[in-house]
């Protein structure tokens, strides 16, 4: 018989840097999950992605056991790493912080495709381009679609 799911917890944690301090500790503690066990498992599975912010969805079961799925880093973080800036523009329509090409947009869309709610690569590229524009980045070249 399958275990009964009691809840889901969504967090964004830096790879290899999970510890029981907030926000992880209180979120897991309120569901009765063993916090240190989660931290050990998460850090072991994300050693190769150290320092990158990773979304994680934790499924908590009625017997206080858990499973978790690690997703691809958010598009905004990938774009900021690509342009090498700490944060987006305060006025994205006036002050631009960098440029990306459509090839770079395509590579990010291909990485993020399993987590996006779209069916075509063009739609995924459009979502990534919209995020880039909202961060204050310009996109060089013609749309490839």
Secondary structure, DSSP 4 states (H G I P E B T S, - for coil): -PPPEEEEEEEEEETT---SSTTHHHHHHTTT--HHHHHHHHHHHTGGGTTSEEEEEEEEETTS-EEEEE-PPPHHHHHHHHHT-SS--SSTTT---EEEEHHHHHHHHHHHGGGSS-SSHHHHHHHHHHHHHHHTEEEES----
